[in-house]
């Protein structure tokens, strides 16, 4: 049976880790199906999930290049992301290179938060210690979150203290905020902590290199 449904419908099937779907002959979503429906970008996302285990990312792992960023103390970076797959996440991932963090302090001032679009904090990882490490690093979320495919989330990273770490980033997104009149796809805000409720006002659109963040089971 040929799959003639629109991409968004087929994408939902792929996004549920091969859940049986009678409308495509009760077959699991295969790598070939991913490629045929979503093309190269879809295949990149599938590799990140099925090989790297990343269920949600600020950017694909293959987009993490030699570019780096050392955020100003207390200045948060927020990325709008859409979950391509459903599944439970318990960890956050990032990459530190060169300078490591030291003298980090402040409640909610060093970590990564996962937020709903209304600013409700769904989970966060206290990275006060993790930000002082080097290499590919993971930290545990305070609670498990069950992501829903097709749902938008907000990923927020902030570091506060004497010396902030230098993070690996994705390529610079000069046009990443094109066509957006509301909350930017990528933005920053000074004097911010990972509060239980995050205000969506006062953020400034940014085209700087985005620090890579991944979430996994």
C-alpha positions as CSV (number, residue, x, y, z in Angstrom):
1,X,0.0,0.0,0.0
2,X,1.5,3.3,-1.1
3,X,1.7,6.0,1.6
4,X,0.0,9.0,0.0
5,X,-0.6,11.0,3.2
6,X,0.8,14.5,3.7
7,X,4.3,14.8,5.3
8,X,3.0,16.0,8.6
9,X,0.9,12.9,9.1
10,X,3.7,10.5,8.0
11,X,6.1,12.4,10.2
12,X,3.9,11.7,13.3
13,X,4.2,8.0,12.6
14,X,8.0,8.2,12.4
15,X,8.0,10.3,15.5
16,X,6.6,7.5,17.7
17,X,9.6,5.1,17.5
18,X,8.0,2.8,14.9
19,X,4.6,2.4,16.6
20,X,2.4,0.1,14.5
21,X,0.1,2.0,12.1
22,X,-2.6,0.2,10.2
23,X,-2.8,3.1,7.7
24,X,0.6,2.2,6.3
25,X,0.1,-1.6,6.4
26,X,0.8,-2.0,10.1
27,X,4.5,-1.7,9.5
28,X,7.0,0.1,11.7
29,X,8.6,3.3,10.5
30,X,11.9,2.2,8.9
31,X,15.0,4.2,8.0
32,X,13.9,4.0,4.4
33,X,10.5,5.4,5.3
34,X,12.3,8.2,7.2
35,X,14.4,9.0,4.2
36,X,11.5,8.9,1.7
37,X,9.2,11.1,3.7
38,X,11.6,13.6,5.3
39,X,14.7,13.5,3.1
40,X,18.2,14.3,4.4
41,X,17.2,16.4,7.4
42,X,14.8,13.7,8.6
43,X,17.6,11.1,8.3
44,X,19.9,13.3,10.4
45,X,17.2,13.6,13.1
46,X,16.6,9.8,13.0
47,X,20.3,9.1,13.4
48,X,20.5,11.4,16.4
49,X,17.7,9.5,18.0
50,X,18.4,5.9,17.0
51,X,22.2,6.1,17.2
52,X,22.9,8.9,19.7
53,X,19.8,8.5,21.7
54,X,18.9,12.2,21.6
55,X,15.1,12.7,21.7
56,X,15.3,16.5,21.7
57,X,18.1,18.9,20.7
58,X,18.8,22.5,20.1
59,X,20.5,21.5,16.9
60,X,21.5,18.1,15.3
61,X,24.7,16.7,16.7
62,X,26.2,16.8,13.2
63,X,25.8,20.6,13.3
64,X,28.1,21.0,16.3
65,X,31.3,22.4,14.8
66,X,34.4,24.2,16.0
67,X,32.5,27.3,17.0
68,X,32.2,28.0,20.7
69,X,30.5,30.4,23.1
70,X,31.2,31.5,26.6
71,X,28.0,33.1,27.9
72,X,28.1,36.2,30.1
73,X,27.4,35.5,33.8
74,X,23.7,35.2,34.4
75,X,22.7,35.6,30.7
76,X,20.4,32.8,29.6
77,X,20.1,31.3,26.1
78,X,16.7,30.0,25.1
79,X,15.9,27.9,22.0
80,X,12.4,27.1,20.7
81,X,12.4,23.4,19.7
82,X,9.8,20.9,18.5
83,X,10.0,17.3,19.6
84,X,10.4,15.0,16.6
85,X,9.8,11.9,18.6
86,X,7.8,10.9,21.7
87,X,9.7,9.4,24.6
88,X,10.9,9.9,28.2
89,X,14.0,12.0,28.8
90,X,16.0,11.9,32.0
91,X,19.4,13.6,31.0
92,X,20.8,16.7,29.4
93,X,23.9,16.7,27.3
94,X,26.4,19.5,26.3
95,X,30.0,19.8,25.2
96,X,32.6,21.9,27.1
97,X,36.0,22.7,25.5
98,X,38.9,24.8,26.6
99,X,37.9,26.9,29.6
100,X,35.9,25.1,32.3
101,X,33.6,26.8,34.8
102,X,34.8,27.9,38.2
103,X,33.4,30.0,41.0
104,X,29.9,29.1,39.9
105,X,27.1,30.0,42.3
106,X,23.5,31.0,42.7
107,X,20.2,29.0,43.1
108,X,19.0,28.1,39.7
109,X,21.9,30.1,38.2
110,X,23.8,27.2,36.6
111,X,21.9,24.6,34.7
112,X,19.7,23.6,31.8
113,X,15.9,23.8,32.0
114,X,13.2,22.3,29.8
115,X,10.1,24.5,29.7
116,X,6.6,24.5,28.2
117,X,5.7,27.3,25.9
118,X,3.8,29.0,28.7
119,X,7.0,29.2,30.8
120,X,6.2,26.3,33.1
121,X,9.4,24.5,34.0
122,X,8.9,20.8,33.2
123,X,12.4,19.7,34.5
124,X,15.9,21.0,35.0
125,X,19.4,19.9,35.6
126,X,21.5,21.6,38.3
127,X,24.9,21.8,36.4
128,X,26.9,23.7,39.0
129,X,29.3,20.8,39.1
130,X,28.8,19.5,35.6
131,X,29.8,23.0,34.1
132,X,33.3,22.6,35.7
133,X,34.0,19.4,33.6
134,X,35.4,19.0,30.1
135,X,34.3,17.1,27.0
136,X,30.9,15.6,26.3
137,X,29.0,15.8,29.5
138,X,25.6,14.7,30.8
139,X,23.6,15.7,33.9
140,X,20.4,14.3,35.3
141,X,17.1,16.1,35.2
142,X,15.3,16.5,38.5
143,X,12.3,14.6,37.1
144,X,11.5,12.4,34.0
145,X,9.6,14.2,31.3
146,X,7.6,12.3,28.6
147,X,8.0,14.3,25.4
148,X,5.2,14.4,22.9
149,X,6.0,14.4,19.2
150,X,5.1,17.6,17.5
151,X,5.0,19.6,20.7
152,X,7.1,22.8,21.1
153,X,9.4,23.1,24.1
154,X,11.9,25.7,25.3
155,X,15.5,24.8,26.1
156,X,17.2,27.2,28.4
157,X,20.9,27.3,29.5
158,X,22.3,29.7,32.0
159,X,25.7,29.9,33.9
160,X,26.5,32.3,36.7
161,X,29.8,32.9,38.4
162,X,33.4,34.0,38.1
163,X,34.4,31.9,35.1
164,X,31.9,30.3,32.8
165,X,32.7,27.4,30.7
166,X,33.2,27.5,26.9
167,X,30.7,25.4,25.1
168,X,30.6,23.8,21.6
169,X,28.0,25.3,19.4
170,X,26.1,24.8,16.2
171,X,26.7,26.9,13.2
172,X,25.6,30.6,13.4
173,X,22.0,31.0,12.5
174,X,21.9,34.4,10.8
175,X,18.3,34.0,9.6
176,X,17.0,31.8,12.5
177,X,14.5,34.4,13.6
178,X,13.2,35.3,10.2
179,X,9.5,35.8,10.0
180,X,8.9,35.7,13.8
181,X,7.0,38.5,15.5
182,X,6.6,36.8,18.9
183,X,9.1,34.9,21.0
184,X,12.3,34.4,18.9
185,X,13.4,31.0,17.9
186,X,16.7,31.8,19.6
187,X,17.1,34.5,22.2
188,X,19.0,35.7,25.3
189,X,18.1,37.4,28.5
190,X,20.4,38.8,31.2
191,X,20.0,38.4,35.0
192,X,18.0,35.2,34.5
193,X,17.8,32.0,36.6
194,X,16.0,28.8,35.9
195,X,12.9,29.6,37.9
196,X,9.8,27.3,38.2
197,X,7.9,29.8,36.0
198,X,9.9,31.6,33.2
199,X,8.6,34.8,31.8
200,X,8.5,34.9,28.0
201,X,8.9,38.6,27.9
202,X,12.2,40.6,27.9
203,X,14.1,38.2,25.7
204,X,16.3,39.6,22.9
205,X,16.5,37.8,19.5
206,X,20.0,36.5,18.8
207,X,21.9,35.2,15.8
208,X,24.9,34.2,17.8
209,X,26.3,30.6,17.8
210,X,23.8,28.4,19.7
211,X,25.2,26.2,22.5
212,X,24.3,22.6,21.7
213,X,22.0,20.9,24.1
214,X,20.6,17.4,23.8
215,X,18.1,15.4,25.9
216,X,18.1,11.6,26.2
217,X,16.5,8.8,28.2
